[in-house]
Amino acid sequence: MAIHAFQKAIAIDSSNVNYQMRFAMVYVDKPLTDNPMKGILMLRDLNTKYPNNADVNIQLAKLAIRTGQFDKAVERLEKALALSPQTLSINCLLAEAYNGNGNIEKAKVAMQKCKN
């Protein structure tokens, strides 16, 4: 049902990146048996089309953290934070990513910002 709903929403407003991102996340969270990478590829395509979209970078960073690609997560989250400095929750993810790649000092700083 989610797939159908997002397809309709995108048909109504194809310029809404949030609809497209959430549509891709449906496939990430419930991968197709015959195409398990579909959602990730959709997100990467969105990142190519909208490289300055903080939310797309955040979603890709979360996936990078989930798969242990901490350096890639840091790169995406630092970009997202530069694009959307008012989104303090990015610091929480950055703390996790920095910790994962062994940068404990930066992880502490990000965690402190996360708590504020």
N, CA, C and O atoms as CSV, one atom per row, in Angstrom:
chain,resi,resn,atom,element,x,y,z
A,1,MET,N,N,0.811,-1.187,0.000
A,1,MET,CA,C,0.000,0.000,0.000
A,1,MET,C,C,0.862,1.261,0.000
A,1,MET,O,O,0.508,2.255,-0.635
A,2,ALA,N,N,1.987,1.226,0.708
A,2,ALA,CA,C,2.864,2.391,0.770
A,2,ALA,C,C,3.410,2.728,-0.609
A,2,ALA,O,O,3.491,3.897,-0.987
A,3,ILE,N,N,3.782,1.703,-1.353
A,3,ILE,CA,C,4.313,1.928,-2.695
A,3,ILE,C,C,3.276,2.640,-3.555
A,3,ILE,O,O,3.585,3.622,-4.230
A,4,HIS,N,N,2.064,2.146,-3.527
A,4,HIS,CA,C,0.982,2.745,-4.321
A,4,HIS,C,C,0.724,4.191,-3.882
A,4,HIS,O,O,0.521,5.066,-4.724
A,5,ALA,N,N,0.730,4.442,-2.582
A,5,ALA,CA,C,0.474,5.788,-2.058
A,5,ALA,C,C,1.569,6.762,-2.497
A,5,ALA,O,O,1.275,7.886,-2.902
A,6,PHE,N,N,2.821,6.334,-2.418
A,6,PHE,CA,C,3.907,7.224,-2.824
A,6,PHE,C,C,3.922,7.439,-4.332
A,6,PHE,O,O,4.253,8.529,-4.798
A,7,GLN,N,N,3.570,6.419,-5.092
A,7,GLN,CA,C,3.474,6.593,-6.545
A,7,GLN,C,C,2.425,7.655,-6.881
A,7,GLN,O,O,2.646,8.494,-7.755
A,8,LYS,N,N,1.295,7.619,-6.191
A,8,LYS,CA,C,0.246,8.623,-6.415
A,8,LYS,C,C,0.729,10.013,-6.007
A,8,LYS,O,O,0.520,10.988,-6.729
A,9,ALA,N,N,1.370,10.093,-4.857
A,9,ALA,CA,C,1.862,11.384,-4.376
A,9,ALA,C,C,2.886,11.972,-5.345
A,9,ALA,O,O,2.862,13.170,-5.627
A,10,ILE,N,N,3.776,11.136,-5.848
A,10,ILE,CA,C,4.793,11.592,-6.794
A,10,ILE,C,C,4.148,12.010,-8.108
A,10,ILE,O,O,4.593,12.966,-8.745
A,11,ALA,N,N,3.112,11.303,-8.511
A,11,ALA,CA,C,2.400,11.672,-9.740
A,11,ALA,C,C,1.752,13.052,-9.597
A,11,ALA,O,O,1.682,13.816,-10.559
A,12,ILE,N,N,1.287,13.356,-8.402
A,12,ILE,CA,C,0.669,14.652,-8.144
A,12,ILE,C,C,1.720,15.759,-8.056
A,12,ILE,O,O,1.525,16.853,-8.585
A,13,ASP,N,N,2.834,15.467,-7.385
A,13,ASP,CA,C,3.893,16.469,-7.200
A,13,ASP,C,C,5.256,15.814,-7.406
A,13,ASP,O,O,5.919,15.424,-6.444
A,14,SER,N,N,5.662,15.699,-8.647
A,14,SER,CA,C,6.913,15.008,-8.974
A,14,SER,C,C,8.150,15.787,-8.544
A,14,SER,O,O,9.254,15.242,-8.566
A,15,SER,N,N,7.992,17.039,-8.156
A,15,SER,CA,C,9.147,17.827,-7.731
A,15,SER,C,C,9.429,17.678,-6.230
A,15,SER,O,O,10.421,18.211,-5.732
A,16,ASN,N,N,8.574,16.967,-5.520
A,16,ASN,CA,C,8.744,16.812,-4.084
A,16,ASN,C,C,9.767,15.711,-3.797
A,16,ASN,O,O,9.469,14.521,-3.904
A,17,VAL,N,N,10.970,16.133,-3.434
A,17,VAL,CA,C,12.061,15.186,-3.174
A,17,VAL,C,C,11.745,14.311,-1.969
A,17,VAL,O,O,12.144,13.147,-1.927
A,18,ASN,N,N,11.036,14.856,-0.994
A,18,ASN,CA,C,10.688,14.096,0.194
A,18,ASN,C,C,9.829,12.875,-0.155
A,18,ASN,O,O,10.052,11.790,0.382
A,19,TYR,N,N,8.855,13.044,-1.048
A,19,TYR,CA,C,8.034,11.906,-1.482
A,19,TYR,C,C,8.919,10.840,-2.126
A,19,TYR,O,O,8.803,9.651,-1.831
A,20,GLN,N,N,9.798,11.292,-3.006
A,20,GLN,CA,C,10.670,10.356,-3.714
A,20,GLN,C,C,11.611,9.634,-2.758
A,20,GLN,O,O,11.868,8.440,-2.911
A,21,MET,N,N,12.119,10.361,-1.778
A,21,MET,CA,C,13.028,9.762,-0.803
A,21,MET,C,C,12.294,8.717,0.050
A,21,MET,O,O,12.811,7.624,0.280
A,22,ARG,N,N,11.115,9.051,0.504
A,22,ARG,CA,C,10.350,8.111,1.329
A,22,ARG,C,C,9.909,6.888,0.516
A,22,ARG,O,O,9.827,5.778,1.041
A,23,PHE,N,N,9.632,7.106,-0.751
A,23,PHE,CA,C,9.304,5.998,-1.647
A,23,PHE,C,C,10.501,5.045,-1.743
A,23,PHE,O,O,10.339,3.827,-1.659
A,24,ALA,N,N,11.682,5.597,-1.915
A,24,ALA,CA,C,12.895,4.775,-1.971
A,24,ALA,C,C,13.107,4.026,-0.658
A,24,ALA,O,O,13.538,2.873,-0.659
A,25,MET,N,N,12.801,4.688,0.469
A,25,MET,CA,C,13.004,4.058,1.769
A,25,MET,C,C,12.079,2.863,1.987
A,25,MET,O,O,12.412,1.953,2.746
A,26,VAL,N,N,10.929,2.861,1.332
A,26,VAL,CA,C,10.048,1.684,1.396
A,26,VAL,C,C,10.799,0.471,0.853
A,26,VAL,O,O,10.752,-0.612,1.436
A,27,TYR,N,N,11.489,0.663,-0.263
A,27,TYR,CA,C,12.246,-0.435,-0.869
A,27,TYR,C,C,13.506,-0.781,-0.059
A,27,TYR,O,O,13.963,-1.924,-0.075
A,28,VAL,N,N,14.055,0.200,0.639
A,28,VAL,CA,C,15.205,-0.083,1.502
A,28,VAL,C,C,14.766,-0.930,2.687
A,28,VAL,O,O,15.416,-1.913,3.042
A,29,ASP,N,N,13.657,-0.535,3.290
A,29,ASP,CA,C,13.173,-1.240,4.479
A,29,ASP,C,C,12.561,-2.602,4.166
A,29,ASP,O,O,12.627,-3.521,4.982
A,30,LYS,N,N,11.975,-2.724,2.995
A,30,LYS,CA,C,11.372,-3.991,2.547
A,30,LYS,C,C,11.892,-4.310,1.149
A,30,LYS,O,O,11.166,-4.146,0.168
A,31,PRO,N,N,13.143,-4.765,1.046
A,31,PRO,CA,C,13.746,-4.987,-0.274
A,31,PRO,C,C,13.006,-6.045,-1.091
A,31,PRO,O,O,12.484,-7.025,-0.560
A,32,LEU,N,N,12.984,-5.810,-2.386
A,32,LEU,CA,C,12.408,-6.789,-3.302
A,32,LEU,C,C,13.324,-7.997,-3.381
A,32,LEU,O,O,14.545,-7.847,-3.379
A,33,THR,N,N,12.766,-9.165,-3.449
A,33,THR,CA,C,13.556,-10.389,-3.537
A,33,THR,C,C,14.408,-10.398,-4.801
A,33,THR,O,O,15.577,-10.781,-4.773
A,34,ASP,N,N,13.812,-9.973,-5.900
A,34,ASP,CA,C,14.527,-10.015,-7.171
A,34,ASP,C,C,15.364,-8.764,-7.443
A,34,ASP,O,O,16.101,-8.720,-8.429
A,35,ASN,N,N,15.261,-7.738,-6.577
A,35,ASN,CA,C,16.025,-6.504,-6.769
A,35,ASN,C,C,16.259,-5.836,-5.405
A,35,ASN,O,O,15.696,-4.775,-5.138
A,36,PRO,N,N,17.078,-6.442,-4.546
A,36,PRO,CA,C,17.239,-5.936,-3.188
A,36,PRO,C,C,17.894,-4.557,-3.093
A,36,PRO,O,O,17.768,-3.887,-2.067
A,37,MET,N,N,18.582,-4.130,-4.134
A,37,MET,CA,C,19.274,-2.845,-4.114
A,37,MET,C,C,18.425,-1.693,-4.660
A,37,MET,O,O,18.902,-0.561,-4.731
A,38,LYS,N,N,17.198,-1.962,-5.040
A,38,LYS,CA,C,16.367,-0.953,-5.692
A,38,LYS,C,C,16.269,0.347,-4.882
A,38,LYS,O,O,16.479,1.428,-5.431
A,39,GLY,N,N,15.959,0.258,-3.614
A,39,GLY,CA,C,15.806,1.445,-2.792
A,39,GLY,C,C,17.088,2.240,-2.662
A,39,GLY,O,O,17.075,3.469,-2.738
A,40,ILE,N,N,18.193,1.544,-2.467
A,40,ILE,CA,C,19.486,2.221,-2.348
A,40,ILE,C,C,19.841,2.913,-3.653
A,40,ILE,O,O,20.323,4.046,-3.648
A,41,LEU,N,N,19.608,2.240,-4.763
A,41,LEU,CA,C,19.877,2.855,-6.062
A,41,LEU,C,C,18.984,4.068,-6.305
A,41,LEU,O,O,19.420,5.052,-6.902
A,42,MET,N,N,17.752,4.001,-5.850
A,42,MET,CA,C,16.849,5.145,-5.968
A,42,MET,C,C,17.375,6.329,-5.147
A,42,MET,O,O,17.339,7.470,-5.606
A,43,LEU,N,N,17.860,6.054,-3.939
A,43,LEU,CA,C,18.422,7.113,-3.104
A,43,LEU,C,C,19.679,7.710,-3.727
A,43,LEU,O,O,19.872,8.926,-3.711
A,44,ARG,N,N,20.515,6.861,-4.266
A,44,ARG,CA,C,21.734,7.359,-4.912
A,44,ARG,C,C,21.397,8.219,-6.124
A,44,ARG,O,O,22.065,9.218,-6.389
A,45,ASP,N,N,20.361,7.826,-6.855
A,45,ASP,CA,C,19.910,8.627,-7.989
A,45,ASP,C,C,19.402,9.986,-7.510
A,45,ASP,O,O,19.694,11.011,-8.126
A,46,LEU,N,N,18.650,9.996,-6.425
A,46,LEU,CA,C,18.188,11.263,-5.862
A,46,LEU,C,C,19.368,12.128,-5.431
A,46,LEU,O,O,19.347,13.346,-5.607
A,47,ASN,N,N,20.388,11.502,-4.870
A,47,ASN,CA,C,21.571,12.242,-4.452
A,47,ASN,C,C,22.296,12.849,-5.652
A,47,ASN,O,O,22.863,13.937,-5.552
A,48,THR,N,N,22.277,12.152,-6.775
A,48,THR,CA,C,22.878,12.685,-7.998
A,48,THR,C,C,22.073,13.877,-8.512
A,48,THR,O,O,22.641,14.889,-8.921
A,49,LYS,N,N,20.756,13.750,-8.488
A,49,LYS,CA,C,19.886,14.826,-8.967
A,49,LYS,C,C,19.842,16.021,-8.008
A,49,LYS,O,O,19.771,17.172,-8.440
A,50,TYR,N,N,19.885,15.734,-6.705
A,50,TYR,CA,C,19.749,16.763,-5.679
A,50,TYR,C,C,20.892,16.640,-4.667
A,50,TYR,O,O,20.653,16.294,-3.510
A,51,PRO,N,N,22.116,16.916,-5.083
A,51,PRO,CA,C,23.263,16.699,-4.192
A,51,PRO,C,C,23.250,17.587,-2.951
A,51,PRO,O,O,23.925,17.285,-1.966
A,52,ASN,N,N,22.498,18.665,-2.990
A,52,ASN,CA,C,22.444,19.576,-1.846
A,52,ASN,C,C,21.182,19.403,-1.011
A,52,ASN,O,O,20.730,20.339,-0.353
A,53,ASN,N,N,20.623,18.210,-1.043
A,53,ASN,CA,C,19.466,17.911,-0.221
A,53,ASN,C,C,19.957,17.211,1.050
A,53,ASN,O,O,20.452,16.085,1.000
A,54,ALA,N,N,19.813,17.884,2.169
A,54,ALA,CA,C,20.318,17.340,3.436
A,54,ALA,C,C,19.641,16.025,3.803
A,54,ALA,O,O,20.303,15.102,4.279
A,55,ASP,N,N,18.334,15.928,3.589
A,55,ASP,CA,C,17.604,14.719,3.993
A,55,ASP,C,C,18.054,13.478,3.229
A,55,ASP,O,O,18.149,12.394,3.804
A,56,VAL,N,N,18.328,13.630,1.954
A,56,VAL,CA,C,18.815,12.496,1.164
A,56,VAL,C,C,20.182,12.068,1.683
A,56,VAL,O,O,20.454,10.875,1.817
A,57,ASN,N,N,21.042,13.042,1.975
A,57,ASN,CA,C,22.362,12.717,2.523
A,57,ASN,C,C,22.247,12.036,3.879
A,57,ASN,O,O,23.026,11.132,4.184
A,58,ILE,N,N,21.292,12.453,4.691
A,58,ILE,CA,C,21.088,11.830,6.003
A,58,ILE,C,C,20.648,10.378,5.841
A,58,ILE,O,O,21.161,9.498,6.532
A,59,GLN,N,N,19.716,10.122,4.950
A,59,GLN,CA,C,19.249,8.742,4.740
A,59,GLN,C,C,20.384,7.849,4.245
A,59,GLN,O,O,20.542,6.719,4.708
A,60,LEU,N,N,21.170,8.363,3.303
A,60,LEU,CA,C,22.300,7.574,2.806
A,60,LEU,C,C,23.342,7.357,3.903
A,60,LEU,O,O,23.969,6.300,3.966
A,61,ALA,N,N,23.523,8.346,4.758
A,61,ALA,CA,C,24.465,8.205,5.872
A,61,ALA,C,C,23.984,7.146,6.861
A,61,ALA,O,O,24.781,6.351,7.358
A,62,LYS,N,N,22.682,7.136,7.146
A,62,LYS,CA,C,22.137,6.107,8.046
A,62,LYS,C,C,22.392,4.712,7.491
A,62,LYS,O,O,22.731,3.792,8.235
A,63,LEU,N,N,22.227,4.562,6.185
A,63,LEU,CA,C,22.496,3.264,5.557
A,63,LEU,C,C,23.979,2.925,5.627
A,63,LEU,O,O,24.345,1.767,5.831
A,64,ALA,N,N,24.832,3.929,5.457
A,64,ALA,CA,C,26.273,3.700,5.554
A,64,ALA,C,C,26.650,3.253,6.965
A,64,ALA,O,O,27.478,2.357,7.132
A,65,ILE,N,N,26.048,3.869,7.973
A,65,ILE,CA,C,26.305,3.457,9.357
A,65,ILE,C,C,25.843,2.021,9.565
A,65,ILE,O,O,26.545,1.215,10.176
A,66,ARG,N,N,24.667,1.712,9.055
A,66,ARG,CA,C,24.102,0.370,9.211
A,66,ARG,C,C,25.013,-0.700,8.614
A,66,ARG,O,O,25.058,-1.829,9.103
A,67,THR,N,N,25.742,-0.339,7.550
A,67,THR,CA,C,26.609,-1.310,6.874
A,67,THR,C,C,28.084,-1.147,7.232
A,67,THR,O,O,28.951,-1.755,6.605
A,68,GLY,N,N,28.365,-0.319,8.248
A,68,GLY,CA,C,29.739,-0.170,8.719
A,68,GLY,C,C,30.620,0.706,7.845
A,68,GLY,O,O,31.843,0.669,7.981
A,69,GLN,N,N,30.038,1.488,6.958
A,69,GLN,CA,C,30.802,2.393,6.094
A,69,GLN,C,C,30.870,3.773,6.759
A,69,GLN,O,O,30.278,4.742,6.284
A,70,PHE,N,N,31.602,3.829,7.861
A,70,PHE,CA,C,31.591,5.015,8.709
A,70,PHE,C,C,32.212,6.240,8.050
A,70,PHE,O,O,31.727,7.354,8.250
A,71,ASP,N,N,33.276,6.059,7.267
A,71,ASP,CA,C,33.885,7.204,6.591
A,71,ASP,C,C,32.908,7.842,5.614
A,71,ASP,O,O,32.825,9.067,5.530
A,72,LYS,N,N,32.177,7.029,4.883
A,72,LYS,CA,C,31.176,7.538,3.943
A,72,LYS,C,C,30.053,8.233,4.708
A,72,LYS,O,O,29.558,9.275,4.279
A,73,ALA,N,N,29.653,7.658,5.839
A,73,ALA,CA,C,28.615,8.274,6.663
A,73,ALA,C,C,29.060,9.644,7.153
A,73,ALA,O,O,28.285,10.600,7.114
A,74,VAL,N,N,30.306,9.747,7.615
A,74,VAL,CA,C,30.837,11.030,8.091
A,74,VAL,C,C,30.793,12.059,6.967
A,74,VAL,O,O,30.361,13.194,7.169
A,75,GLU,N,N,31.237,11.659,5.800
A,75,GLU,CA,C,31.250,12.561,4.644
A,75,GLU,C,C,29.842,13.099,4.353
A,75,GLU,O,O,29.659,14.301,4.162
A,76,ARG,N,N,28.869,12.213,4.322
A,76,ARG,CA,C,27.495,12.620,4.028
A,76,ARG,C,C,26.896,13.468,5.148
A,76,ARG,O,O,26.181,14.435,4.883
A,77,LEU,N,N,27.186,13.107,6.394
A,77,LEU,CA,C,26.624,13.846,7.518
A,77,LEU,C,C,27.256,15.232,7.674
A,77,LEU,O,O,26.568,16.191,8.023
A,78,GLU,N,N,28.553,15.338,7.419
A,78,GLU,CA,C,29.179,16.653,7.457
A,78,GLU,C,C,28.572,17.555,6.385
A,78,GLU,O,O,28.351,18.745,6.614
A,79,LYS,N,N,28.309,16.989,5.236
A,79,LYS,CA,C,27.669,17.760,4.165
A,79,LYS,C,C,26.250,18.164,4.585
A,79,LYS,O,O,25.849,19.313,4.406
A,80,ALA,N,N,25.501,17.214,5.140
A,80,ALA,CA,C,24.128,17.497,5.581
A,80,ALA,C,C,24.126,18.590,6.646
A,80,ALA,O,O,23.264,19.469,6.632
A,81,LEU,N,N,25.079,18.539,7.559
A,81,LEU,CA,C,25.147,19.552,8.614
A,81,LEU,C,C,25.478,20.922,8.032
A,81,LEU,O,O,24.945,21.933,8.490
A,82,ALA,N,N,26.341,20.964,7.039
A,82,ALA,CA,C,26.662,22.236,6.382
A,82,ALA,C,C,25.434,22.788,5.657
A,82,ALA,O,O,25.219,24.000,5.624
A,83,LEU,N,N,24.635,21.897,5.079
A,83,LEU,CA,C,23.427,22.315,4.360
A,83,LEU,C,C,22.283,22.685,5.299
A,83,LEU,O,O,21.451,23.534,4.978
A,84,SER,N,N,22.255,22.041,6.453
A,84,SER,CA,C,21.140,22.237,7.382
A,84,SER,C,C,21.655,22.327,8.822
A,84,SER,O,O,21.379,21.440,9.630
A,85,PRO,N,N,22.400,23.392,9.152
A,85,PRO,CA,C,23.013,23.488,10.486
A,85,PRO,C,C,22.015,23.547,11.638
A,85,PRO,O,O,22.374,23.268,12.782
A,86,GLN,N,N,20.780,23.904,11.349
A,86,GLN,CA,C,19.763,23.975,12.399
A,86,GLN,C,C,19.242,22.592,12.792
A,86,GLN,O,O,18.556,22.462,13.807
A,87,THR,N,N,19.556,21.556,12.005
A,87,THR,CA,C,19.104,20.199,12.306
A,87,THR,C,C,20.114,19.550,13.251
A,87,THR,O,O,21.037,18.862,12.814
A,88,LEU,N,N,19.931,19.774,14.527
A,88,LEU,CA,C,20.888,19.331,15.536
A,88,LEU,C,C,20.993,17.814,15.628
A,88,LEU,O,O,22.021,17.295,16.064
A,89,SER,N,N,19.953,17.098,15.227
A,89,SER,CA,C,19.989,15.631,15.314
A,89,SER,C,C,21.056,15.031,14.405
A,89,SER,O,O,21.452,13.881,14.596
A,90,ILE,N,N,21.517,15.782,13.433
A,90,ILE,CA,C,22.601,15.295,12.572
A,90,ILE,C,C,23.833,15.025,13.428
A,90,ILE,O,O,24.588,14.090,13.162
A,91,ASN,N,N,24.032,15.846,14.456
A,91,ASN,CA,C,25.185,15.651,15.339
A,91,ASN,C,C,25.142,14.305,16.055
A,91,ASN,O,O,26.187,13.711,16.319
A,92,CYS,N,N,23.950,13.825,16.368
A,92,CYS,CA,C,23.820,12.519,17.030
A,92,CYS,C,C,24.320,11.406,16.102
A,92,CYS,O,O,25.039,10.500,16.522
A,93,LEU,N,N,23.925,11.501,14.849
A,93,LEU,CA,C,24.396,10.517,13.873
A,93,LEU,C,C,25.888,10.669,13.622
A,93,LEU,O,O,26.602,9.678,13.472
A,94,LEU,N,N,26.360,11.915,13.578
A,94,LEU,CA,C,27.790,12.153,13.388
A,94,LEU,C,C,28.600,11.538,14.526
A,94,LEU,O,O,29.669,10.972,14.297
A,95,ALA,N,N,28.096,11.651,15.736
A,95,ALA,CA,C,28.799,11.056,16.878
A,95,ALA,C,C,28.949,9.552,16.680
A,95,ALA,O,O,30.010,8.985,16.940
A,96,GLU,N,N,27.887,8.920,16.222
A,96,GLU,CA,C,27.938,7.475,15.970
A,96,GLU,C,C,28.919,7.144,14.850
A,96,GLU,O,O,29.682,6.183,14.948
A,97,ALA,N,N,28.896,7.942,13.791
A,97,ALA,CA,C,29.791,7.690,12.654
A,97,ALA,C,C,31.254,7.932,13.032
A,97,ALA,O,O,32.129,7.136,12.690
A,98,TYR,N,N,31.511,9.031,13.736
A,98,TYR,CA,C,32.891,9.301,14.184
A,98,TYR,C,C,33.382,8.195,15.105
A,98,TYR,O,O,34.524,7.750,14.993
A,99,ASN,N,N,32.528,7.756,16.008
A,99,ASN,CA,C,32.910,6.676,16.910
A,99,ASN,C,C,33.230,5.417,16.112
A,99,ASN,O,O,34.191,4.708,16.411
A,100,GLY,N,N,32.414,5.149,15.093
A,100,GLY,CA,C,32.616,3.968,14.265
A,100,GLY,C,C,33.912,3.982,13.484
A,100,GLY,O,O,34.517,2.933,13.259
A,101,ASN,N,N,34.349,5.179,13.063
A,101,ASN,CA,C,35.606,5.214,12.312
A,101,ASN,C,C,36.807,5.512,13.207
A,101,ASN,O,O,37.923,5.705,12.724
A,102,GLY,N,N,36.562,5.546,14.521
A,102,GLY,CA,C,37.663,5.667,15.474
A,102,GLY,C,C,38.050,7.084,15.839
A,102,GLY,O,O,39.044,7.280,16.538
A,103,ASN,N,N,37.305,8.075,15.392
A,103,ASN,CA,C,37.626,9.462,15.710
A,103,ASN,C,C,36.877,9.863,16.992
A,103,ASN,O,O,35.858,10.553,16.954
A,104,ILE,N,N,37.415,9.410,18.106
A,104,ILE,CA,C,36.750,9.549,19.397
A,104,ILE,C,C,36.594,11.015,19.813
A,104,ILE,O,O,35.564,11.386,20.375
A,105,GLU,N,N,37.592,11.844,19.548
A,105,GLU,CA,C,37.500,13.258,19.931
A,105,GLU,C,C,36.356,13.956,19.205
A,105,GLU,O,O,35.574,14.686,19.815
A,106,LYS,N,N,36.266,13.725,17.892
A,106,LYS,CA,C,35.170,14.330,17.138
A,106,LYS,C,C,33.831,13.739,17.565
A,106,LYS,O,O,32.814,14.432,17.560
A,107,ALA,N,N,33.830,12.473,17.929
A,107,ALA,CA,C,32.595,11.839,18.409
A,107,ALA,C,C,32.117,12.521,19.690
A,107,ALA,O,O,30.918,12.743,19.858
A,108,LYS,N,N,33.042,12.857,20.596
A,108,LYS,CA,C,32.684,13.534,21.853
A,108,LYS,C,C,32.092,14.909,21.582
A,108,LYS,O,O,31.092,15.299,22.184
A,109,VAL,N,N,32.728,15.640,20.660
A,109,VAL,CA,C,32.252,16.990,20.331
A,109,VAL,C,C,30.844,16.905,19.712
A,109,VAL,O,O,29.952,17.668,20.083
A,110,ALA,N,N,30.659,15.979,18.774
A,110,ALA,CA,C,29.360,15.827,18.136
A,110,ALA,C,C,28.304,15.400,19.141
A,110,ALA,O,O,27.169,15.870,19.076
A,111,MET,N,N,28.654,14.522,20.066
A,111,MET,CA,C,27.704,14.076,21.081
A,111,MET,C,C,27.293,15.220,21.987
A,111,MET,O,O,26.134,15.319,22.388
A,112,GLN,N,N,28.246,16.084,22.311
A,112,GLN,CA,C,27.913,17.253,23.135
A,112,GLN,C,C,26.931,18.161,22.404
A,112,GLN,O,O,25.994,18.676,23.015
A,113,LYS,N,N,27.132,18.363,21.116
A,113,LYS,CA,C,26.208,19.173,20.303
A,113,LYS,C,C,24.858,18.479,20.172
A,113,LYS,O,O,23.819,19.135,20.095
A,114,CYS,N,N,24.879,17.164,20.148
A,114,CYS,CA,C,23.647,16.382,20.046
A,114,CYS,C,C,22.778,16.597,21.279
A,114,CYS,O,O,21.553,16.667,21.177
A,115,LYS,N,N,23.406,16.702,22.430
A,115,LYS,CA,C,22.666,16.842,23.689
A,115,LYS,C,C,22.079,18.240,23.861
A,115,LYS,O,O,21.153,18.433,24.649
A,116,ASN,N,N,22.607,19.201,23.135
A,116,ASN,CA,C,22.126,20.587,23.282
A,116,ASN,C,C,20.903,20.828,22.510
A,116,ASN,O,O,20.372,21.939,22.525
